[in-house]
Amino acid sequence: MDSLELTYTVPLVYGEDGTIRIRGSRVTLDSIIHAFQQGATAEQIRDSFSSVTLGDIYGAIAYYLEHRARVDAYLTRQEQAAQEARQMHAQRPEVIAFRERIRLRRRGVGQA
């Protein structure tokens, strides 16, 4: 009699930067879960991320549903880190100068 294997390897891996991604792709767990939380089905998520399989998307969602508190804490840390990076980037002198050039251009200053 054939038996079913009752273990499943989660399709998630940690990147060198600590970001969790779908194995074999650059798609982050964050992207999958945010889409899922917005009401997207696994099939709709697959349409947005063609480099991952439907099985991997379902696996990531299943992992999230089984470990919701831990994944939510991870997502919160990721969002905080992203916000800090945006703030640091916005304070760089070349970014400030670039934004000022854009503001002037939008106002029509300096155009011939």
Backbone hydrogen bonds, N-H to C=O, Kabsch-Sander energy under -0.5 kcal/mol:
donor,donor_aa,acceptor,acceptor_aa,energy
6,L,4,L,-0.5
10,V,8,Y,-0.6
12,L,10,V,-0.7
13,V,21,R,-2.4
15,G,19,T,-3.0
18,G,15,G,-2.0
21,R,13,V,-2.9
22,I,27,V,-3.0
23,R,11,P,-3.0
25,S,22,I,-1.8
29,L,20,I,-2.7
32,I,28,T,-1.6
33,I,29,L,-2.8
34,H,30,D,-2.9
35,A,31,S,-1.9
36,F,32,I,-2.3
37,Q,33,I,-2.9
38,Q,34,H,-1.4
39,G,36,F,-1.6
40,A,35,A,-2.3
45,I,41,T,-2.6
46,R,42,A,-2.3
47,D,43,E,-1.6
48,S,44,Q,-1.0
48,S,45,I,-0.7
49,F,45,I,-1.5
52,V,49,F,-1.7
57,I,53,T,-2.0
58,Y,54,L,-2.6
59,G,55,G,-2.4
60,A,56,D,-2.4
61,I,57,I,-2.5
62,A,58,Y,-2.8
63,Y,59,G,-2.4
64,Y,60,A,-2.3
65,L,61,I,-2.7
66,E,62,A,-2.0
67,H,63,Y,-1.8
71,V,67,H,-2.7
72,D,68,R,-3.1
73,A,69,A,-2.1
74,Y,70,R,-2.1
75,L,71,V,-2.9
76,T,72,D,-2.2
77,R,73,A,-2.3
78,Q,74,Y,-2.5
79,E,75,L,-2.3
80,Q,76,T,-2.3
81,A,77,R,-2.4
82,A,78,Q,-2.3
83,Q,79,E,-2.4
84,E,80,Q,-2.3
85,A,81,A,-2.2
86,R,82,A,-2.4
87,Q,83,Q,-2.3
88,M,84,E,-2.6
89,H,85,A,-2.5
90,A,86,R,-2.3
91,Q,87,Q,-0.9
91,Q,88,M,-0.6
92,R,89,H,-1.4
95,V,92,R,-0.7
96,I,92,R,-2.3
97,A,93,P,-2.6
98,F,94,E,-1.9
99,R,95,V,-2.6
100,E,96,I,-2.0
101,R,97,A,-2.2
102,I,98,F,-2.0
103,R,99,R,-2.6
104,L,100,E,-2.6
105,R,101,R,-2.3
106,R,102,I,-2.5
107,R,103,R,-1.7
108,G,104,L,-0.6
108,G,105,R,-0.8
109,V,104,L,-2.2
111,Q,108,G,-1.1
